[in-house]
Amino acid sequence: MTHRSAWRWVVILVVGCVEGFSPPDGTTRLNPPPVYGDLWRAVESCSGWSGDIALVRWYLVPGERFSCNGAFCNGLWESPHNIYLSDVAAHDLDGDNYFTVRHEILHELVRQPGHPPVFSQCHLLRPGRTG
């Protein structure tokens, strides 16, 4: 990562923390399908972190991506236990083995924004892609 791109991510994260997130119109609660429990356990196993899936409030945002903190996202974790997923990501309509769901689960487990090394360890980073 270049120095300039590192600063870009710092600015995005800081602005995101200051602005807060307002869910887009049409956002609804999501009753997670049973596969999310399997994904949760897989992410716990890979990361060495653990948590309680029952604490998570899941939300479905219509469409492929949504505006979040100055970017376009497929998913977003928000403290304390909220996960927002685009319709495409929530239902794995792009066939990526629920990448976004697993990515946001890892945020819930580590309980922080940003991407500490465990995201690379679990192969849950996509270069050049936001959200």
Phi and psi in radians as a Rosetta constraint file:
Dihedral C 1 N 2 CA 2 C 2 CIRCULARHARMONIC -1.348 0.35
Dihedral N 2 CA 2 C 2 N 3 CIRCULARHARMONIC 2.832 0.35
Dihedral C 2 N 3 CA 3 C 3 CIRCULARHARMONIC -1.026 0.35
Dihedral N 3 CA 3 C 3 N 4 CIRCULARHARMONIC -0.744 0.35
Dihedral C 3 N 4 CA 4 C 4 CIRCULARHARMONIC -1.147 0.35
Dihedral N 4 CA 4 C 4 N 5 CIRCULARHARMONIC -0.733 0.35
Dihedral C 4 N 5 CA 5 C 5 CIRCULARHARMONIC -1.224 0.35
Dihedral N 5 CA 5 C 5 N 6 CIRCULARHARMONIC -0.553 0.35
Dihedral C 5 N 6 CA 6 C 6 CIRCULARHARMONIC -1.097 0.35
Dihedral N 6 CA 6 C 6 N 7 CIRCULARHARMONIC -0.767 0.35
Dihedral C 6 N 7 CA 7 C 7 CIRCULARHARMONIC -1.135 0.35
Dihedral N 7 CA 7 C 7 N 8 CIRCULARHARMONIC -0.624 0.35
Dihedral C 7 N 8 CA 8 C 8 CIRCULARHARMONIC -1.034 0.35
Dihedral N 8 CA 8 C 8 N 9 CIRCULARHARMONIC -0.768 0.35
Dihedral C 8 N 9 CA 9 C 9 CIRCULARHARMONIC -1.185 0.35
Dihedral N 9 CA 9 C 9 N 10 CIRCULARHARMONIC -0.638 0.35
Dihedral C 9 N 10 CA 10 C 10 CIRCULARHARMONIC -1.074 0.35
Dihedral N 10 CA 10 C 10 N 11 CIRCULARHARMONIC -0.786 0.35
Dihedral C 10 N 11 CA 11 C 11 CIRCULARHARMONIC -1.095 0.35
Dihedral N 11 CA 11 C 11 N 12 CIRCULARHARMONIC -0.778 0.35
Dihedral C 11 N 12 CA 12 C 12 CIRCULARHARMONIC -1.050 0.35
Dihedral N 12 CA 12 C 12 N 13 CIRCULARHARMONIC -0.792 0.35
Dihedral C 12 N 13 CA 13 C 13 CIRCULARHARMONIC -1.148 0.35
Dihedral N 13 CA 13 C 13 N 14 CIRCULARHARMONIC -0.733 0.35
Dihedral C 13 N 14 CA 14 C 14 CIRCULARHARMONIC -1.163 0.35
Dihedral N 14 CA 14 C 14 N 15 CIRCULARHARMONIC -0.805 0.35
Dihedral C 14 N 15 CA 15 C 15 CIRCULARHARMONIC -1.079 0.35
Dihedral N 15 CA 15 C 15 N 16 CIRCULARHARMONIC -0.722 0.35
Dihedral C 15 N 16 CA 16 C 16 CIRCULARHARMONIC -1.049 0.35
Dihedral N 16 CA 16 C 16 N 17 CIRCULARHARMONIC -0.673 0.35
Dihedral C 16 N 17 CA 17 C 17 CIRCULARHARMONIC -1.233 0.35
Dihedral N 17 CA 17 C 17 N 18 CIRCULARHARMONIC -0.570 0.35
Dihedral C 17 N 18 CA 18 C 18 CIRCULARHARMONIC -1.373 0.35
Dihedral N 18 CA 18 C 18 N 19 CIRCULARHARMONIC -0.771 0.35
Dihedral C 18 N 19 CA 19 C 19 CIRCULARHARMONIC -1.275 0.35
Dihedral N 19 CA 19 C 19 N 20 CIRCULARHARMONIC -0.582 0.35
Dihedral C 19 N 20 CA 20 C 20 CIRCULARHARMONIC 1.339 0.35
Dihedral N 20 CA 20 C 20 N 21 CIRCULARHARMONIC 3.001 0.35
Dihedral C 20 N 21 CA 21 C 21 CIRCULARHARMONIC -2.120 0.35
Dihedral N 21 CA 21 C 21 N 22 CIRCULARHARMONIC 2.268 0.35
Dihedral C 21 N 22 CA 22 C 22 CIRCULARHARMONIC -1.945 0.35
Dihedral N 22 CA 22 C 22 N 23 CIRCULARHARMONIC 2.046 0.35
Dihedral C 22 N 23 CA 23 C 23 CIRCULARHARMONIC -1.033 0.35
Dihedral N 23 CA 23 C 23 N 24 CIRCULARHARMONIC 2.446 0.35
Dihedral C 23 N 24 CA 24 C 24 CIRCULARHARMONIC -1.118 0.35
Dihedral N 24 CA 24 C 24 N 25 CIRCULARHARMONIC 2.755 0.35
Dihedral C 24 N 25 CA 25 C 25 CIRCULARHARMONIC -0.966 0.35
Dihedral N 25 CA 25 C 25 N 26 CIRCULARHARMONIC 2.483 0.35
Dihedral C 25 N 26 CA 26 C 26 CIRCULARHARMONIC 1.590 0.35
Dihedral N 26 CA 26 C 26 N 27 CIRCULARHARMONIC -0.068 0.35
Dihedral C 26 N 27 CA 27 C 27 CIRCULARHARMONIC -1.199 0.35
Dihedral N 27 CA 27 C 27 N 28 CIRCULARHARMONIC 2.331 0.35
Dihedral C 27 N 28 CA 28 C 28 CIRCULARHARMONIC -2.302 0.35
Dihedral N 28 CA 28 C 28 N 29 CIRCULARHARMONIC 2.820 0.35
Dihedral C 28 N 29 CA 29 C 29 CIRCULARHARMONIC -1.179 0.35
Dihedral N 29 CA 29 C 29 N 30 CIRCULARHARMONIC 2.566 0.35
Dihedral C 29 N 30 CA 30 C 30 CIRCULARHARMONIC -2.079 0.35
Dihedral N 30 CA 30 C 30 N 31 CIRCULARHARMONIC 2.219 0.35
Dihedral C 30 N 31 CA 31 C 31 CIRCULARHARMONIC -1.497 0.35
Dihedral N 31 CA 31 C 31 N 32 CIRCULARHARMONIC 1.908 0.35
Dihedral C 31 N 32 CA 32 C 32 CIRCULARHARMONIC -1.111 0.35
Dihedral N 32 CA 32 C 32 N 33 CIRCULARHARMONIC 2.384 0.35
Dihedral C 32 N 33 CA 33 C 33 CIRCULARHARMONIC -1.212 0.35
Dihedral N 33 CA 33 C 33 N 34 CIRCULARHARMONIC 2.790 0.35
Dihedral C 33 N 34 CA 34 C 34 CIRCULARHARMONIC -0.957 0.35
Dihedral N 34 CA 34 C 34 N 35 CIRCULARHARMONIC -0.534 0.35
Dihedral C 34 N 35 CA 35 C 35 CIRCULARHARMONIC -1.049 0.35
Dihedral N 35 CA 35 C 35 N 36 CIRCULARHARMONIC -0.467 0.35
Dihedral C 35 N 36 CA 36 C 36 CIRCULARHARMONIC -1.089 0.35
Dihedral N 36 CA 36 C 36 N 37 CIRCULARHARMONIC -0.585 0.35
Dihedral C 36 N 37 CA 37 C 37 CIRCULARHARMONIC -1.105 0.35
Dihedral N 37 CA 37 C 37 N 38 CIRCULARHARMONIC -0.716 0.35
Dihedral C 37 N 38 CA 38 C 38 CIRCULARHARMONIC -1.127 0.35
Dihedral N 38 CA 38 C 38 N 39 CIRCULARHARMONIC -0.737 0.35
Dihedral C 38 N 39 CA 39 C 39 CIRCULARHARMONIC -1.110 0.35
Dihedral N 39 CA 39 C 39 N 40 CIRCULARHARMONIC -0.731 0.35
Dihedral C 39 N 40 CA 40 C 40 CIRCULARHARMONIC -0.993 0.35
Dihedral N 40 CA 40 C 40 N 41 CIRCULARHARMONIC -0.884 0.35
Dihedral C 40 N 41 CA 41 C 41 CIRCULARHARMONIC -1.104 0.35
Dihedral N 41 CA 41 C 41 N 42 CIRCULARHARMONIC -0.645 0.35
Dihedral C 41 N 42 CA 42 C 42 CIRCULARHARMONIC -1.139 0.35
Dihedral N 42 CA 42 C 42 N 43 CIRCULARHARMONIC -0.728 0.35
Dihedral C 42 N 43 CA 43 C 43 CIRCULARHARMONIC -1.204 0.35
Dihedral N 43 CA 43 C 43 N 44 CIRCULARHARMONIC -0.688 0.35
Dihedral C 43 N 44 CA 44 C 44 CIRCULARHARMONIC -1.038 0.35
Dihedral N 44 CA 44 C 44 N 45 CIRCULARHARMONIC -0.783 0.35
Dihedral C 44 N 45 CA 45 C 45 CIRCULARHARMONIC -1.097 0.35
Dihedral N 45 CA 45 C 45 N 46 CIRCULARHARMONIC -0.769 0.35
Dihedral C 45 N 46 CA 46 C 46 CIRCULARHARMONIC -1.175 0.35
Dihedral N 46 CA 46 C 46 N 47 CIRCULARHARMONIC -0.730 0.35
Dihedral C 46 N 47 CA 47 C 47 CIRCULARHARMONIC -1.518 0.35
Dihedral N 47 CA 47 C 47 N 48 CIRCULARHARMONIC -0.458 0.35
Dihedral C 47 N 48 CA 48 C 48 CIRCULARHARMONIC 1.430 0.35
Dihedral N 48 CA 48 C 48 N 49 CIRCULARHARMONIC 0.016 0.35
Dihedral C 48 N 49 CA 49 C 49 CIRCULARHARMONIC -1.692 0.35
Dihedral N 49 CA 49 C 49 N 50 CIRCULARHARMONIC 2.719 0.35
Dihedral C 49 N 50 CA 50 C 50 CIRCULARHARMONIC -2.407 0.35
Dihedral N 50 CA 50 C 50 N 51 CIRCULARHARMONIC 2.779 0.35
Dihedral C 50 N 51 CA 51 C 51 CIRCULARHARMONIC -2.845 0.35
Dihedral N 51 CA 51 C 51 N 52 CIRCULARHARMONIC -3.039 0.35
Dihedral C 51 N 52 CA 52 C 52 CIRCULARHARMONIC -2.027 0.35
Dihedral N 52 CA 52 C 52 N 53 CIRCULARHARMONIC 1.861 0.35
Dihedral C 52 N 53 CA 53 C 53 CIRCULARHARMONIC -1.043 0.35
Dihedral N 53 CA 53 C 53 N 54 CIRCULARHARMONIC -0.466 0.35
Dihedral C 53 N 54 CA 54 C 54 CIRCULARHARMONIC -1.142 0.35
Dihedral N 54 CA 54 C 54 N 55 CIRCULARHARMONIC -0.349 0.35
Dihedral C 54 N 55 CA 55 C 55 CIRCULARHARMONIC -1.362 0.35
Dihedral N 55 CA 55 C 55 N 56 CIRCULARHARMONIC -0.354 0.35
Dihedral C 55 N 56 CA 56 C 56 CIRCULARHARMONIC -1.321 0.35
Dihedral N 56 CA 56 C 56 N 57 CIRCULARHARMONIC 2.339 0.35
Dihedral C 56 N 57 CA 57 C 57 CIRCULARHARMONIC -1.790 0.35
Dihedral N 57 CA 57 C 57 N 58 CIRCULARHARMONIC 2.018 0.35
Dihedral C 57 N 58 CA 58 C 58 CIRCULARHARMONIC -1.664 0.35
Dihedral N 58 CA 58 C 58 N 59 CIRCULARHARMONIC 2.429 0.35
Dihedral C 58 N 59 CA 59 C 59 CIRCULARHARMONIC -2.273 0.35
Dihedral N 59 CA 59 C 59 N 60 CIRCULARHARMONIC 2.494 0.35
Dihedral C 59 N 60 CA 60 C 60 CIRCULARHARMONIC -1.877 0.35
Dihedral N 60 CA 60 C 60 N 61 CIRCULARHARMONIC 2.170 0.35
Dihedral C 60 N 61 CA 61 C 61 CIRCULARHARMONIC -1.893 0.35
Dihedral N 61 CA 61 C 61 N 62 CIRCULARHARMONIC 2.212 0.35
Dihedral C 61 N 62 CA 62 C 62 CIRCULARHARMONIC -1.060 0.35
Dihedral N 62 CA 62 C 62 N 63 CIRCULARHARMONIC 2.541 0.35
Dihedral C 62 N 63 CA 63 C 63 CIRCULARHARMONIC 1.706 0.35
Dihedral N 63 CA 63 C 63 N 64 CIRCULARHARMONIC -2.985 0.35
Dihedral C 63 N 64 CA 64 C 64 CIRCULARHARMONIC -1.515 0.35
Dihedral N 64 CA 64 C 64 N 65 CIRCULARHARMONIC -0.675 0.35
Dihedral C 64 N 65 CA 65 C 65 CIRCULARHARMONIC -2.508 0.35
Dihedral N 65 CA 65 C 65 N 66 CIRCULARHARMONIC 2.859 0.35
Dihedral C 65 N 66 CA 66 C 66 CIRCULARHARMONIC -2.499 0.35
Dihedral N 66 CA 66 C 66 N 67 CIRCULARHARMONIC 2.768 0.35
Dihedral C 66 N 67 CA 67 C 67 CIRCULARHARMONIC -1.337 0.35
Dihedral N 67 CA 67 C 67 N 68 CIRCULARHARMONIC 2.224 0.35
Dihedral C 67 N 68 CA 68 C 68 CIRCULARHARMONIC -2.574 0.35
Dihedral N 68 CA 68 C 68 N 69 CIRCULARHARMONIC 2.074 0.35
Dihedral C 68 N 69 CA 69 C 69 CIRCULARHARMONIC 0.914 0.35
Dihedral N 69 CA 69 C 69 N 70 CIRCULARHARMONIC 0.743 0.35
Dihedral C 69 N 70 CA 70 C 70 CIRCULARHARMONIC 1.451 0.35
Dihedral N 70 CA 70 C 70 N 71 CIRCULARHARMONIC 0.148 0.35
Dihedral C 70 N 71 CA 71 C 71 CIRCULARHARMONIC -2.337 0.35
Dihedral N 71 CA 71 C 71 N 72 CIRCULARHARMONIC -3.089 0.35
Dihedral C 71 N 72 CA 72 C 72 CIRCULARHARMONIC -2.005 0.35
Dihedral N 72 CA 72 C 72 N 73 CIRCULARHARMONIC 2.245 0.35
Dihedral C 72 N 73 CA 73 C 73 CIRCULARHARMONIC -2.128 0.35
Dihedral N 73 CA 73 C 73 N 74 CIRCULARHARMONIC 2.644 0.35
Dihedral C 73 N 74 CA 74 C 74 CIRCULARHARMONIC -1.596 0.35
Dihedral N 74 CA 74 C 74 N 75 CIRCULARHARMONIC -0.474 0.35
Dihedral C 74 N 75 CA 75 C 75 CIRCULARHARMONIC -2.738 0.35
Dihedral N 75 CA 75 C 75 N 76 CIRCULARHARMONIC 2.827 0.35
Dihedral C 75 N 76 CA 76 C 76 CIRCULARHARMONIC -2.674 0.35
Dihedral N 76 CA 76 C 76 N 77 CIRCULARHARMONIC 2.308 0.35
Dihedral C 76 N 77 CA 77 C 77 CIRCULARHARMONIC -1.745 0.35
Dihedral N 77 CA 77 C 77 N 78 CIRCULARHARMONIC 2.391 0.35
Dihedral C 77 N 78 CA 78 C 78 CIRCULARHARMONIC -2.360 0.35
Dihedral N 78 CA 78 C 78 N 79 CIRCULARHARMONIC 2.276 0.35
Dihedral C 78 N 79 CA 79 C 79 CIRCULARHARMONIC -1.095 0.35
Dihedral N 79 CA 79 C 79 N 80 CIRCULARHARMONIC 2.497 0.35
Dihedral C 79 N 80 CA 80 C 80 CIRCULARHARMONIC -1.526 0.35
Dihedral N 80 CA 80 C 80 N 81 CIRCULARHARMONIC -0.633 0.35
Dihedral C 80 N 81 CA 81 C 81 CIRCULARHARMONIC -2.605 0.35
Dihedral N 81 CA 81 C 81 N 82 CIRCULARHARMONIC 0.729 0.35
Dihedral C 81 N 82 CA 82 C 82 CIRCULARHARMONIC -1.879 0.35
Dihedral N 82 CA 82 C 82 N 83 CIRCULARHARMONIC 2.309 0.35
Dihedral C 82 N 83 CA 83 C 83 CIRCULARHARMONIC -2.190 0.35
Dihedral N 83 CA 83 C 83 N 84 CIRCULARHARMONIC 2.152 0.35
Dihedral C 83 N 84 CA 84 C 84 CIRCULARHARMONIC -1.843 0.35
Dihedral N 84 CA 84 C 84 N 85 CIRCULARHARMONIC 2.289 0.35
Dihedral C 84 N 85 CA 85 C 85 CIRCULARHARMONIC -2.268 0.35
Dihedral N 85 CA 85 C 85 N 86 CIRCULARHARMONIC 2.377 0.35
Dihedral C 85 N 86 CA 86 C 86 CIRCULARHARMONIC -1.131 0.35
Dihedral N 86 CA 86 C 86 N 87 CIRCULARHARMONIC 2.742 0.35
Dihedral C 86 N 87 CA 87 C 87 CIRCULARHARMONIC -0.975 0.35
Dihedral N 87 CA 87 C 87 N 88 CIRCULARHARMONIC -0.712 0.35
Dihedral C 87 N 88 CA 88 C 88 CIRCULARHARMONIC -1.109 0.35
Dihedral N 88 CA 88 C 88 N 89 CIRCULARHARMONIC -0.814 0.35
Dihedral C 88 N 89 CA 89 C 89 CIRCULARHARMONIC -1.197 0.35
Dihedral N 89 CA 89 C 89 N 90 CIRCULARHARMONIC -0.717 0.35
Dihedral C 89 N 90 CA 90 C 90 CIRCULARHARMONIC -1.096 0.35
Dihedral N 90 CA 90 C 90 N 91 CIRCULARHARMONIC -0.586 0.35
Dihedral C 90 N 91 CA 91 C 91 CIRCULARHARMONIC -1.865 0.35
Dihedral N 91 CA 91 C 91 N 92 CIRCULARHARMONIC 0.167 0.35
Dihedral C 91 N 92 CA 92 C 92 CIRCULARHARMONIC 0.915 0.35
Dihedral N 92 CA 92 C 92 N 93 CIRCULARHARMONIC 0.735 0.35
Dihedral C 92 N 93 CA 93 C 93 CIRCULARHARMONIC -1.262 0.35
Dihedral N 93 CA 93 C 93 N 94 CIRCULARHARMONIC -0.241 0.35
Dihedral C 93 N 94 CA 94 C 94 CIRCULARHARMONIC -1.709 0.35
Dihedral N 94 CA 94 C 94 N 95 CIRCULARHARMONIC 0.109 0.35
Dihedral C 94 N 95 CA 95 C 95 CIRCULARHARMONIC 1.105 0.35
Dihedral N 95 CA 95 C 95 N 96 CIRCULARHARMONIC 0.681 0.35
Dihedral C 95 N 96 CA 96 C 96 CIRCULARHARMONIC -1.834 0.35
Dihedral N 96 CA 96 C 96 N 97 CIRCULARHARMONIC 0.486 0.35
Dihedral C 96 N 97 CA 97 C 97 CIRCULARHARMONIC 1.007 0.35
Dihedral N 97 CA 97 C 97 N 98 CIRCULARHARMONIC 0.712 0.35
Dihedral C 97 N 98 CA 98 C 98 CIRCULARHARMONIC 0.977 0.35
Dihedral N 98 CA 98 C 98 N 99 CIRCULARHARMONIC 0.704 0.35
Dihedral C 98 N 99 CA 99 C 99 CIRCULARHARMONIC -0.923 0.35
Dihedral N 99 CA 99 C 99 N 100 CIRCULARHARMONIC -0.891 0.35
Dihedral C 99 N 100 CA 100 C 100 CIRCULARHARMONIC -1.123 0.35
Dihedral N 100 CA 100 C 100 N 101 CIRCULARHARMONIC -0.720 0.35
Dihedral C 100 N 101 CA 101 C 101 CIRCULARHARMONIC -1.043 0.35
Dihedral N 101 CA 101 C 101 N 102 CIRCULARHARMONIC -0.830 0.35
Dihedral C 101 N 102 CA 102 C 102 CIRCULARHARMONIC -1.104 0.35
Dihedral N 102 CA 102 C 102 N 103 CIRCULARHARMONIC -0.701 0.35
Dihedral C 102 N 103 CA 103 C 103 CIRCULARHARMONIC -1.048 0.35
Dihedral N 103 CA 103 C 103 N 104 CIRCULARHARMONIC -0.820 0.35
Dihedral C 103 N 104 CA 104 C 104 CIRCULARHARMONIC -1.231 0.35
Dihedral N 104 CA 104 C 104 N 105 CIRCULARHARMONIC -0.579 0.35
Dihedral C 104 N 105 CA 105 C 105 CIRCULARHARMONIC -1.034 0.35
Dihedral N 105 CA 105 C 105 N 106 CIRCULARHARMONIC -0.734 0.35
Dihedral C 105 N 106 CA 106 C 106 CIRCULARHARMONIC -1.122 0.35
Dihedral N 106 CA 106 C 106 N 107 CIRCULARHARMONIC -0.660 0.35
Dihedral C 106 N 107 CA 107 C 107 CIRCULARHARMONIC -1.019 0.35
Dihedral N 107 CA 107 C 107 N 108 CIRCULARHARMONIC -0.747 0.35
Dihedral C 107 N 108 CA 108 C 108 CIRCULARHARMONIC -1.084 0.35
Dihedral N 108 CA 108 C 108 N 109 CIRCULARHARMONIC -0.711 0.35
Dihedral C 108 N 109 CA 109 C 109 CIRCULARHARMONIC -1.197 0.35
Dihedral N 109 CA 109 C 109 N 110 CIRCULARHARMONIC -0.732 0.35
Dihedral C 109 N 110 CA 110 C 110 CIRCULARHARMONIC -1.488 0.35
Dihedral N 110 CA 110 C 110 N 111 CIRCULARHARMONIC -0.218 0.35
Dihedral C 110 N 111 CA 111 C 111 CIRCULARHARMONIC 1.024 0.35
Dihedral N 111 CA 111 C 111 N 112 CIRCULARHARMONIC 0.727 0.35
Dihedral C 111 N 112 CA 112 C 112 CIRCULARHARMONIC -2.763 0.35
Dihedral N 112 CA 112 C 112 N 113 CIRCULARHARMONIC 2.655 0.35
Dihedral C 112 N 113 CA 113 C 113 CIRCULARHARMONIC -1.318 0.35
Dihedral N 113 CA 113 C 113 N 114 CIRCULARHARMONIC 3.132 0.35
Dihedral C 113 N 114 CA 114 C 114 CIRCULARHARMONIC 1.395 0.35
Dihedral N 114 CA 114 C 114 N 115 CIRCULARHARMONIC -3.134 0.35
Dihedral C 114 N 115 CA 115 C 115 CIRCULARHARMONIC -2.332 0.35
Dihedral N 115 CA 115 C 115 N 116 CIRCULARHARMONIC 1.478 0.35
Dihedral C 115 N 116 CA 116 C 116 CIRCULARHARMONIC -1.125 0.35
Dihedral N 116 CA 116 C 116 N 117 CIRCULARHARMONIC 2.950 0.35
Dihedral C 116 N 117 CA 117 C 117 CIRCULARHARMONIC -0.922 0.35
Dihedral N 117 CA 117 C 117 N 118 CIRCULARHARMONIC -0.437 0.35
Dihedral C 117 N 118 CA 118 C 118 CIRCULARHARMONIC -1.078 0.35
Dihedral N 118 CA 118 C 118 N 119 CIRCULARHARMONIC -0.453 0.35
Dihedral C 118 N 119 CA 119 C 119 CIRCULARHARMONIC -1.145 0.35
Dihedral N 119 CA 119 C 119 N 120 CIRCULARHARMONIC -0.699 0.35
Dihedral C 119 N 120 CA 120 C 120 CIRCULARHARMONIC -1.201 0.35
Dihedral N 120 CA 120 C 120 N 121 CIRCULARHARMONIC -0.748 0.35
Dihedral C 120 N 121 CA 121 C 121 CIRCULARHARMONIC -0.951 0.35
Dihedral N 121 CA 121 C 121 N 122 CIRCULARHARMONIC -0.679 0.35
Dihedral C 121 N 122 CA 122 C 122 CIRCULARHARMONIC -1.657 0.35
Dihedral N 122 CA 122 C 122 N 123 CIRCULARHARMONIC 0.118 0.35
Dihedral C 122 N 123 CA 123 C 123 CIRCULARHARMONIC 1.011 0.35
Dihedral N 123 CA 123 C 123 N 124 CIRCULARHARMONIC 0.788 0.35
Dihedral C 123 N 124 CA 124 C 124 CIRCULARHARMONIC -2.059 0.35
Dihedral N 124 CA 124 C 124 N 125 CIRCULARHARMONIC 0.627 0.35
Dihedral C 124 N 125 CA 125 C 125 CIRCULARHARMONIC -2.184 0.35
Dihedral N 125 CA 125 C 125 N 126 CIRCULARHARMONIC 2.467 0.35
Dihedral C 125 N 126 CA 126 C 126 CIRCULARHARMONIC -2.141 0.35
Dihedral N 126 CA 126 C 126 N 127 CIRCULARHARMONIC 1.979 0.35
Dihedral C 126 N 127 CA 127 C 127 CIRCULARHARMONIC -1.036 0.35
Dihedral N 127 CA 127 C 127 N 128 CIRCULARHARMONIC 2.390 0.35
Dihedral C 127 N 128 CA 128 C 128 CIRCULARHARMONIC 1.314 0.35
Dihedral N 128 CA 128 C 128 N 129 CIRCULARHARMONIC 0.188 0.35
Dihedral C 128 N 129 CA 129 C 129 CIRCULARHARMONIC -2.184 0.35
Dihedral N 129 CA 129 C 129 N 130 CIRCULARHARMONIC 2.350 0.35
Dihedral C 129 N 130 CA 130 C 130 CIRCULARHARMONIC -1.690 0.35
Dihedral N 130 CA 130 C 130 N 131 CIRCULARHARMONIC 2.791 0.35
